[in-house]
Amino acid sequence: MRTRIVHEGVKHLEYEIRKIVEIGLQMETLGVDMRWENIGDPVAMGEKIEPWIAEIIHELVNQDKSWAYCPSKGVNETREFIASEVNKRGGAQVCADDILFFNGIADAVDKVYDLVHKDNRIIMASPSYPTHSSNEAKRGDYPRVYFRLDPRNNWQPDLEELENKVKYNPQIIGIGLVHPDNPTGMVYSKDALTEIVRIAREHNLFVICDEIYAHITFNGAPVLHLSTVIEDVPALSLRGISKEYPWPGSRCGWIEMLNRHKDPDFSEYCRALVNAKMMEVCSTTLPQMSIPLVMGNPLYPEHLKTRAAIFEKRAQETYDAFKDIPGVIVNRTSGAFYFSLVFKKGALTDKQTLPIKNTEVKSMVEKLVEGVPNDKRFVYYLMGAEGICVTPLCGFFTDLEGFRITYLQADDGIRRNTLSRIADAVKRYLGS
Ligand SMILES: Cc1ncc(COP(=O)(O)O)c(C=O)c1O
Protein backbone atom coordinates (compact mmCIF):
# COMPACT_ATOMS: atom_id res chain seq x y z
CA MET A 1 0.00 0.00 0.00
CA ARG A 2 1.16 3.56 -0.60
CA THR A 3 0.54 4.39 3.03
CA ARG A 4 -0.58 2.54 6.08
CA ILE A 5 -4.33 1.88 5.76
CA VAL A 6 -5.51 1.76 9.36
CA HIS A 7 -5.33 4.44 12.00
CA GLU A 8 -3.43 4.04 15.27
CA GLY A 9 -6.56 3.38 17.32
CA VAL A 10 -7.30 -0.01 15.73
CA LYS A 11 -4.91 -1.70 18.13
CA HIS A 12 -7.50 -1.01 20.83
CA LEU A 13 -10.00 -3.36 19.18
CA GLU A 14 -9.59 -6.23 21.59
CA TYR A 15 -12.30 -8.67 22.59
CA GLU A 16 -10.78 -11.30 24.83
CA ILE A 17 -14.17 -13.00 25.36
CA ARG A 18 -14.06 -14.23 21.78
CA LYS A 19 -10.28 -14.22 21.24
CA ILE A 20 -9.92 -16.94 23.82
CA VAL A 21 -12.25 -19.10 21.72
CA GLU A 22 -9.57 -19.45 19.03
CA ILE A 23 -7.19 -20.91 21.62
CA GLY A 24 -9.94 -23.20 22.92
CA LEU A 25 -10.76 -24.44 19.43
CA GLN A 26 -7.08 -25.21 18.82
CA MET A 27 -7.05 -27.24 22.03
CA GLU A 28 -10.14 -29.10 20.87
CA THR A 29 -8.30 -30.21 17.74
CA LEU A 30 -5.72 -31.72 20.11
CA GLY A 31 -8.40 -33.71 21.91
CA VAL A 32 -9.59 -31.39 24.72
CA ASP A 33 -13.35 -31.46 25.24
CA MET A 34 -13.97 -27.77 26.02
CA ARG A 35 -16.70 -26.30 28.19
CA TRP A 36 -17.37 -22.74 27.11
CA GLU A 37 -17.96 -20.53 30.14
CA ASN A 38 -16.88 -17.35 28.42
CA ILE A 39 -19.81 -16.21 26.26
CA GLY A 40 -22.95 -14.57 27.65
CA ASP A 41 -25.44 -16.32 25.38
CA PRO A 42 -28.27 -17.89 27.41
CA VAL A 43 -29.60 -19.81 24.38
CA ALA A 44 -26.25 -21.34 23.51
CA MET A 45 -26.02 -22.42 27.16
CA GLY A 46 -29.27 -24.35 26.97
CA GLU A 47 -32.02 -21.93 28.05
CA LYS A 48 -35.27 -22.96 26.39
CA ILE A 49 -37.30 -20.35 24.53
CA GLU A 50 -40.70 -19.74 26.16
CA PRO A 51 -43.29 -21.36 23.84
CA TRP A 52 -45.55 -18.28 23.92
CA ILE A 53 -42.66 -16.08 22.78
CA ALA A 54 -41.75 -18.53 20.02
CA GLU A 55 -45.43 -18.56 18.94
CA ILE A 56 -45.44 -14.76 18.58
CA ILE A 57 -42.34 -14.96 16.38
CA HIS A 58 -43.92 -17.73 14.25
CA GLU A 59 -46.96 -15.58 13.64
CA LEU A 60 -44.81 -12.61 12.66
CA VAL A 61 -42.88 -14.70 10.15
CA ASN A 62 -46.18 -15.28 8.34
CA GLN A 63 -46.73 -11.54 7.91
CA ASP A 64 -45.09 -10.22 4.73
CA LYS A 65 -44.33 -6.84 6.29
CA SER A 66 -41.97 -8.43 8.79
CA TRP A 67 -39.75 -9.23 5.79
CA ALA A 68 -39.63 -5.61 4.62
CA TYR A 69 -37.38 -2.69 5.54
CA CYS A 70 -38.79 -0.59 8.35
CA PRO A 71 -38.33 3.13 9.06
CA SER A 72 -34.69 4.05 9.76
CA LYS A 73 -35.35 4.94 13.39
CA GLY A 74 -37.29 1.73 13.86
CA VAL A 75 -40.84 0.37 13.64
CA ASN A 76 -43.15 3.26 14.63
CA GLU A 77 -45.56 1.26 16.81
CA THR A 78 -42.64 -0.29 18.67
CA ARG A 79 -40.98 3.05 19.33
CA GLU A 80 -44.29 4.36 20.62
CA PHE A 81 -44.64 1.32 22.86
CA ILE A 82 -41.12 1.76 24.27
CA ALA A 83 -41.58 5.52 24.81
CA SER A 84 -44.76 4.85 26.77
CA GLU A 85 -42.95 2.18 28.87
CA VAL A 86 -40.18 4.70 29.67
CA ASN A 87 -42.72 7.37 30.58
CA LYS A 88 -44.65 5.02 32.85
CA ARG A 89 -41.55 4.77 35.08
CA GLY A 90 -42.17 8.39 36.01
CA GLY A 91 -38.66 9.79 35.43
CA ALA A 92 -37.36 11.52 32.29
CA GLN A 93 -40.10 11.62 29.64
CA VAL A 94 -39.51 10.72 26.00
CA CYS A 95 -41.47 10.45 22.76
CA ALA A 96 -41.24 7.86 19.98
CA ASP A 97 -38.73 10.08 18.16
CA ASP A 98 -36.32 9.71 21.07
CA ILE A 99 -36.12 5.94 20.49
CA LEU A 100 -33.63 4.75 17.88
CA PHE A 101 -33.19 1.12 16.84
CA PHE A 102 -29.93 -0.67 16.04
CA ASN A 103 -28.85 -4.17 15.12
CA GLY A 104 -28.16 -5.00 18.72
CA ILE A 105 -26.60 -2.84 21.41
CA ALA A 106 -23.15 -3.73 20.12
CA ASP A 107 -24.05 -1.97 16.87
CA ALA A 108 -25.38 1.02 18.81
CA VAL A 109 -22.21 1.17 20.91
CA ASP A 110 -20.09 1.37 17.78
CA LYS A 111 -22.02 4.45 16.55
CA VAL A 112 -22.32 6.06 19.96
CA TYR A 113 -18.53 6.30 20.39
CA ASP A 114 -17.72 6.75 16.74
CA LEU A 115 -19.59 10.06 16.55
CA VAL A 116 -17.87 11.57 19.57
CA HIS A 117 -15.02 13.91 18.60
CA LYS A 118 -11.81 11.88 18.75
CA ASP A 119 -10.18 14.18 21.32
CA ASN A 120 -13.14 13.91 23.69
CA ARG A 121 -13.26 11.08 26.16
CA ILE A 122 -15.91 8.98 27.86
CA ILE A 123 -14.79 7.77 31.27
CA MET A 124 -15.96 4.29 32.19
CA ALA A 125 -15.59 1.67 34.86
CA SER A 126 -12.66 -0.69 35.26
CA PRO A 127 -13.07 -3.62 34.87
CA SER A 128 -15.09 -2.71 31.81
CA TYR A 129 -16.94 -4.54 29.07
CA PRO A 130 -14.65 -4.41 25.99
CA THR A 131 -17.33 -3.51 23.43
CA HIS A 132 -17.59 -0.15 25.19
CA SER A 133 -14.01 0.43 26.24
CA SER A 134 -12.41 -0.72 22.98
CA ASN A 135 -14.77 1.34 20.88
CA GLU A 136 -14.13 4.34 23.08
CA ALA A 137 -10.36 3.96 22.90
CA LYS A 138 -10.10 3.19 19.20
CA ARG A 139 -11.26 6.69 18.13
CA GLY A 140 -7.98 8.25 19.06
CA ASP A 141 -4.83 6.65 20.27
CA TYR A 142 -5.24 7.51 23.91
CA PRO A 143 -4.85 5.55 27.11
CA ARG A 144 -8.19 4.53 28.59
CA VAL A 145 -9.71 6.76 31.26
CA TYR A 146 -11.53 4.86 33.93
CA PHE A 147 -12.81 4.85 37.48
CA ARG A 148 -12.39 1.74 39.59
CA LEU A 149 -15.02 -0.71 40.73
CA ASP A 150 -13.95 -2.05 44.10
CA PRO A 151 -14.12 -5.84 44.60
CA ARG A 152 -13.69 -5.29 48.35
CA ASN A 153 -16.81 -3.11 48.40
CA ASN A 154 -19.21 -5.34 46.49
CA TRP A 155 -17.84 -3.89 43.24
CA GLN A 156 -19.32 -0.46 43.95
CA PRO A 157 -17.62 2.43 42.08
CA ASP A 158 -14.92 4.68 43.49
CA LEU A 159 -16.86 7.92 43.05
CA GLU A 160 -14.10 10.11 44.44
CA GLU A 161 -11.79 8.84 41.72
CA LEU A 162 -14.52 9.42 39.15
CA GLU A 163 -15.08 13.01 40.23
CA ASN A 164 -11.37 13.81 40.43
CA LYS A 165 -10.68 12.41 36.98
CA VAL A 166 -13.64 14.33 35.56
CA LYS A 167 -12.47 17.52 37.29
CA TYR A 168 -8.88 17.34 36.07
CA ASN A 169 -9.48 16.01 32.54
CA PRO A 170 -11.48 18.63 30.65
CA GLN A 171 -11.63 16.41 27.58
CA ILE A 172 -13.95 14.00 29.44
CA ILE A 173 -17.43 14.78 28.12
CA GLY A 174 -19.33 11.69 29.21
CA ILE A 175 -19.60 8.91 31.78
CA GLY A 176 -20.18 5.36 30.51
CA LEU A 177 -21.91 2.76 32.68
CA VAL A 178 -23.02 -0.83 32.28
CA HIS A 179 -25.85 -1.34 34.75
CA PRO A 180 -26.17 -4.10 35.94
CA ASP A 181 -22.55 -4.62 35.16
CA ASN A 182 -20.62 -6.99 32.95
CA PRO A 183 -18.18 -8.53 34.02
CA THR A 184 -18.83 -8.06 37.75
CA GLY A 185 -22.59 -8.71 38.09
CA MET A 186 -22.76 -5.58 40.25
CA VAL A 187 -25.86 -3.41 40.46
CA TYR A 188 -25.16 0.27 41.15
CA SER A 189 -26.87 1.40 44.34
CA LYS A 190 -29.44 4.16 43.86
CA ASP A 191 -27.17 6.50 45.84
CA ALA A 192 -24.20 5.75 43.58
CA LEU A 193 -26.26 6.28 40.44
CA THR A 194 -27.68 9.54 41.80
CA GLU A 195 -24.18 10.72 42.68
CA ILE A 196 -22.94 9.88 39.17
CA VAL A 197 -25.80 11.96 37.76
CA ARG A 198 -24.82 14.83 40.08
CA ILE A 199 -21.20 14.65 38.86
CA ALA A 200 -22.43 14.67 35.26
CA ARG A 201 -24.67 17.68 35.90
CA GLU A 202 -22.01 19.67 37.74
CA HIS A 203 -19.40 19.13 35.04
CA ASN A 204 -21.71 19.43 32.05
CA LEU A 205 -21.35 15.82 30.93
CA PHE A 206 -23.77 13.34 29.43
CA VAL A 207 -24.23 9.75 30.58
CA ILE A 208 -24.26 6.55 28.54
CA CYS A 209 -25.88 3.66 30.35
CA ASP A 210 -25.95 0.16 28.88
CA GLU A 211 -29.07 -1.37 30.43
CA ILE A 212 -29.11 -4.65 28.56
CA TYR A 213 -29.32 -6.46 31.93
CA ALA A 214 -31.72 -3.93 33.53
CA HIS A 215 -34.42 -6.54 34.05
CA ILE A 216 -32.12 -9.20 35.48
CA THR A 217 -31.73 -8.15 39.12
CA PHE A 218 -32.09 -10.20 42.29
CA ASN A 219 -30.85 -10.54 45.87
CA GLY A 220 -33.03 -7.57 46.76
CA ALA A 221 -31.59 -5.31 44.05
CA PRO A 222 -34.40 -3.38 42.34
CA VAL A 223 -34.83 -2.77 38.62
CA LEU A 224 -33.34 0.70 38.42
CA HIS A 225 -33.44 2.47 35.09
CA LEU A 226 -31.26 5.52 34.54
CA SER A 227 -34.33 7.44 33.34
CA THR A 228 -35.72 7.39 36.90
CA VAL A 229 -32.71 9.19 38.42
CA ILE A 230 -31.37 11.23 35.50
CA GLU A 231 -33.62 14.28 36.07
CA ASP A 232 -32.48 16.94 33.55
CA VAL A 233 -29.07 15.51 32.56
CA PRO A 234 -28.70 14.43 28.91
CA ALA A 235 -28.20 10.67 28.59
CA LEU A 236 -28.43 7.63 26.37
CA SER A 237 -29.90 4.42 27.74
CA LEU A 238 -29.13 1.34 25.69
CA ARG A 239 -31.55 -1.57 25.81
CA GLY A 240 -32.13 -4.78 23.90
CA ILE A 241 -33.78 -8.17 23.76
CA SER A 242 -30.65 -10.36 23.54
CA LYS A 243 -30.56 -11.22 27.23
CA GLU A 244 -34.23 -10.80 28.14
CA TYR A 245 -36.37 -12.88 25.77
CA PRO A 246 -33.54 -14.10 25.41
CA TRP A 247 -32.82 -13.69 21.67
CA PRO A 248 -29.20 -12.68 21.05
CA GLY A 249 -29.36 -13.83 17.43
CA SER A 250 -32.10 -11.30 16.68
CA ARG A 251 -29.51 -8.49 16.62
CA CYS A 252 -32.00 -6.02 17.98
CA GLY A 253 -31.41 -3.21 20.47
CA TRP A 254 -32.28 0.45 20.88
CA ILE A 255 -31.21 3.75 22.37
CA GLU A 256 -33.44 5.90 24.55
CA MET A 257 -32.28 9.50 24.11
CA LEU A 258 -33.08 11.15 27.44
CA ASN A 259 -33.28 14.94 27.77
CA ARG A 260 -32.31 15.19 24.17
CA HIS A 261 -33.26 18.84 23.77
CA LYS A 262 -31.86 20.09 27.08
CA ASP A 263 -28.45 20.84 25.58
CA PRO A 264 -27.64 21.98 22.01
CA ASP A 265 -24.42 19.90 21.76
CA PHE A 266 -26.20 16.78 22.94
CA SER A 267 -29.06 17.49 20.59
CA GLU A 268 -26.63 17.75 17.66
CA TYR A 269 -25.02 14.47 18.74
CA CYS A 270 -28.42 12.71 18.83
CA ARG A 271 -29.25 14.09 15.39
CA ALA A 272 -25.96 12.68 14.11
CA LEU A 273 -26.85 9.27 15.58
CA VAL A 274 -30.18 9.33 13.70
CA ASN A 275 -28.51 10.46 10.46
CA ALA A 276 -25.85 7.74 10.74
CA LYS A 277 -28.62 5.15 11.11
CA MET A 278 -30.32 6.48 7.96
CA MET A 279 -27.16 5.67 5.98
CA GLU A 280 -27.75 2.04 6.89
CA VAL A 281 -31.41 2.10 5.81
CA CYS A 282 -32.76 0.45 8.97
CA SER A 283 -32.25 -2.27 11.59
CA THR A 284 -33.78 -5.78 11.66
CA THR A 285 -37.58 -5.46 11.27
CA LEU A 286 -39.14 -8.64 12.66
CA PRO A 287 -37.55 -8.61 16.12
CA GLN A 288 -38.68 -4.98 16.51
CA MET A 289 -42.23 -5.92 15.56
CA SER A 290 -42.21 -8.56 18.28
CA ILE A 291 -41.40 -6.15 21.13
CA PRO A 292 -44.88 -4.76 21.95
CA LEU A 293 -46.30 -8.28 21.58
CA VAL A 294 -43.73 -9.89 23.87
CA MET A 295 -42.86 -7.14 26.36
CA GLY A 296 -46.46 -5.93 26.44
CA ASN A 297 -47.77 -9.47 27.02
CA PRO A 298 -49.29 -10.14 30.46
CA LEU A 299 -46.98 -13.18 30.71
CA TYR A 300 -43.83 -11.07 30.41
CA PRO A 301 -43.50 -9.78 34.00
CA GLU A 302 -43.76 -13.36 35.27
CA HIS A 303 -41.18 -14.47 32.71
CA LEU A 304 -38.72 -11.87 34.04
CA LYS A 305 -39.47 -12.79 37.64
CA THR A 306 -38.92 -16.50 37.02
CA ARG A 307 -35.58 -15.88 35.31
CA ALA A 308 -34.40 -13.50 38.05
CA ALA A 309 -35.20 -16.16 40.65
CA ILE A 310 -33.19 -18.75 38.70
CA PHE A 311 -30.19 -16.44 38.44
CA GLU A 312 -30.44 -15.55 42.12
CA LYS A 313 -30.02 -19.22 43.05
CA ARG A 314 -27.14 -19.67 40.65
CA ALA A 315 -25.43 -16.50 41.89
CA GLN A 316 -25.54 -17.91 45.41
CA GLU A 317 -24.29 -21.31 44.25
CA THR A 318 -21.38 -19.67 42.41
CA TYR A 319 -20.46 -17.47 45.36
CA ASP A 320 -20.57 -20.48 47.70
CA ALA A 321 -18.21 -22.43 45.44
CA PHE A 322 -15.41 -19.87 45.89
CA LYS A 323 -16.08 -17.90 49.07
CA ASP A 324 -13.88 -19.95 51.40
CA ILE A 325 -10.83 -20.19 49.18
CA PRO A 326 -7.89 -18.25 50.66
CA GLY A 327 -6.23 -15.86 48.23
CA VAL A 328 -9.35 -14.80 46.33
CA ILE A 329 -11.96 -12.04 46.59
CA VAL A 330 -15.52 -12.85 45.54
CA ASN A 331 -18.91 -11.17 45.85
CA ARG A 332 -22.45 -12.43 45.80
CA THR A 333 -23.76 -10.74 42.67
CA SER A 334 -27.15 -9.05 42.27
CA GLY A 335 -27.59 -8.65 38.53
CA ALA A 336 -26.88 -9.99 35.03
CA PHE A 337 -25.38 -13.50 34.93
CA TYR A 338 -21.67 -12.97 35.38
CA PHE A 339 -19.34 -13.56 38.26
CA SER A 340 -15.77 -12.30 38.56
CA LEU A 341 -13.23 -13.84 40.88
CA VAL A 342 -10.25 -11.66 41.84
CA PHE A 343 -6.97 -13.14 43.01
CA LYS A 344 -5.53 -11.21 45.95
CA LYS A 345 -2.40 -9.19 45.18
CA GLY A 346 0.62 -11.50 45.05
CA ALA A 347 -1.45 -14.71 44.96
CA LEU A 348 -0.51 -15.36 41.34
CA THR A 349 3.03 -15.83 40.06
CA ASP A 350 4.49 -16.65 36.67
CA LYS A 351 5.53 -20.10 37.95
CA GLN A 352 2.22 -21.73 38.93
CA THR A 353 0.89 -24.58 36.82
CA LEU A 354 -1.79 -27.26 36.67
CA PRO A 355 -0.94 -30.77 35.53
CA ILE A 356 -1.87 -31.41 31.86
CA LYS A 357 -1.87 -35.07 30.81
CA ASN A 358 -2.07 -34.53 27.04
CA THR A 359 1.54 -33.78 26.08
CA GLU A 360 0.67 -31.80 22.94
CA VAL A 361 -1.74 -29.59 24.90
CA LYS A 362 0.85 -29.23 27.66
CA SER A 363 3.49 -27.94 25.29
CA MET A 364 0.93 -25.64 23.62
CA VAL A 365 0.04 -24.13 27.01
CA GLU A 366 3.70 -23.79 27.98
CA LYS A 367 4.30 -21.72 24.83
CA LEU A 368 1.12 -19.69 25.26
CA VAL A 369 1.90 -18.57 28.79
CA GLU A 370 5.25 -17.01 27.91
CA GLY A 371 5.07 -13.31 28.80
CA VAL A 372 1.30 -13.18 29.35
CA PRO A 373 -0.40 -11.59 32.38
CA ASN A 374 -0.66 -13.94 35.34
CA ASP A 375 -4.44 -14.29 35.19
CA LYS A 376 -4.28 -15.27 31.54
CA ARG A 377 -1.68 -17.84 32.52
CA PHE A 378 -4.16 -19.35 34.98
CA VAL A 379 -6.87 -19.37 32.31
CA TYR A 380 -4.66 -21.18 29.78
CA TYR A 381 -3.74 -23.79 32.37
CA LEU A 382 -7.41 -24.20 33.31
CA MET A 383 -8.27 -24.75 29.64
CA GLY A 384 -5.49 -27.26 29.12
CA ALA A 385 -5.92 -29.16 32.37
CA GLU A 386 -9.71 -29.07 32.86
CA GLY A 387 -11.10 -28.22 29.43
CA ILE A 388 -12.95 -25.19 30.82
CA CYS A 389 -12.80 -21.85 29.03
CA VAL A 390 -13.28 -18.70 31.13
CA THR A 391 -12.27 -15.11 30.41
CA PRO A 392 -9.26 -13.55 32.19
CA LEU A 393 -9.98 -10.21 33.85
CA CYS A 394 -7.08 -8.65 31.96
CA GLY A 395 -9.45 -8.81 28.97
CA PHE A 396 -11.68 -6.28 30.77
CA PHE A 397 -9.04 -3.58 31.08
CA THR A 398 -8.21 -3.75 34.74
CA ASP A 399 -5.07 -4.25 36.76
CA LEU A 400 -6.98 -6.71 38.94
CA GLU A 401 -6.02 -10.32 38.29
CA GLY A 402 -8.82 -12.81 38.01
CA PHE A 403 -11.37 -14.30 35.65
CA ARG A 404 -15.01 -14.04 34.71
CA ILE A 405 -17.46 -16.89 34.38
CA THR A 406 -21.14 -16.97 33.55
CA TYR A 407 -23.73 -19.01 35.38
CA LEU A 408 -25.79 -19.56 32.28
CA GLN A 409 -25.37 -23.32 31.89
CA ALA A 410 -28.96 -24.55 32.11
CA ASP A 411 -28.07 -28.13 33.01
CA ASP A 412 -27.72 -28.13 36.81
CA GLY A 413 -25.42 -31.16 36.84
CA ILE A 414 -23.02 -29.76 34.24
CA ARG A 415 -23.04 -26.29 35.83
CA ARG A 416 -22.27 -27.59 39.32
CA ASN A 417 -19.62 -29.96 38.04
CA THR A 418 -17.94 -27.12 36.12
CA LEU A 419 -18.04 -24.87 39.17
CA SER A 420 -16.52 -27.40 41.50
CA ARG A 421 -13.79 -28.23 38.98
CA ILE A 422 -12.91 -24.54 38.59
CA ALA A 423 -12.90 -24.05 42.36
CA ASP A 424 -10.72 -27.10 42.80
CA ALA A 425 -8.35 -25.90 40.08
CA VAL A 426 -8.06 -22.48 41.77
CA LYS A 427 -7.16 -24.18 45.07
CA ARG A 428 -4.57 -26.41 43.46
CA TYR A 429 -3.12 -23.55 41.42
CA LEU A 430 -2.72 -21.42 44.53
CA GLY A 431 -1.39 -24.37 46.46
CA SER A 432 -4.10 -24.10 49.12
C1 LIG B 1 -23.01 -5.09 28.58
C2 LIG B 1 -23.36 -5.63 27.24
N1 LIG B 1 -23.82 -4.80 26.29
C3 LIG B 1 -24.14 -5.25 25.07
C4 LIG B 1 -23.99 -6.58 24.73
C5 LIG B 1 -24.36 -7.02 23.36
O1 LIG B 1 -25.73 -6.76 23.16
P1 LIG B 1 -26.46 -7.04 21.80
O2 LIG B 1 -26.66 -8.49 21.66
O3 LIG B 1 -27.75 -6.27 21.91
O4 LIG B 1 -25.57 -6.47 20.73
C6 LIG B 1 -23.52 -7.48 25.67
C7 LIG B 1 -23.29 -8.90 25.33
O5 LIG B 1 -22.81 -9.70 26.06
C8 LIG B 1 -23.21 -7.00 26.96
O6 LIG B 1 -22.74 -7.81 27.92
The ligand as an SDF file (V2000), in Angstrom:
LIG
                    3D

 16 16  0  0  0  0  0  0  0  0999 V2000
  -23.0060   -5.0930   28.5800 C   0  0  0  0  0  0  0  0  0  0  0  0
  -23.3640   -5.6350   27.2370 C   0  0  0  0  0  0  0  0  0  0  0  0
  -23.8160   -4.8010   26.2890 N   0  0  0  0  0  0  0  0  0  0  0  0
  -24.1380   -5.2490   25.0680 C   0  0  0  0  0  0  0  0  0  0  0  0
  -23.9900   -6.5770   24.7270 C   0  0  0  0  0  0  0  0  0  0  0  0
  -24.3550   -7.0210   23.3590 C   0  0  0  0  0  0  0  0  0  0  0  0
  -25.7290   -6.7580   23.1560 O   0  0  0  0  0  0  0  0  0  0  0  0
  -26.4560   -7.0360   21.7960 P   0  0  0  0  0  0  0  0  0  0  0  0
  -26.6560   -8.4890   21.6570 O   0  0  0  0  0  0  0  0  0  0  0  0
  -27.7500   -6.2720   21.9140 O   0  0  0  0  0  0  0  0  0  0  0  0
  -25.5730   -6.4740   20.7260 O   0  0  0  0  0  0  0  0  0  0  0  0
  -23.5180   -7.4810   25.6680 C   0  0  0  0  0  0  0  0  0  0  0  0
  -23.2930   -8.9040   25.3250 C   0  0  0  0  0  0  0  0  0  0  0  0
  -22.8100   -9.6970   26.0640 O   0  0  0  0  0  0  0  0  0  0  0  0
  -23.2060   -6.9970   26.9580 C   0  0  0  0  0  0  0  0  0  0  0  0
  -22.7360   -7.8130   27.9170 O   0  0  0  0  0  0  0  0  0  0  0  0
  1  2  1  0
  2  3  1  0
  2 15  2  0
  3  4  2  0
  4  5  1  0
  5  6  1  0
  5 12  2  0
  6  7  1  0
  7  8  1  0
  8  9  2  0
  8 10  1  0
  8 11  1  0
 12 13  1  0
 12 15  1  0
 13 14  2  0
 15 16  1  0
M  END
$$$$
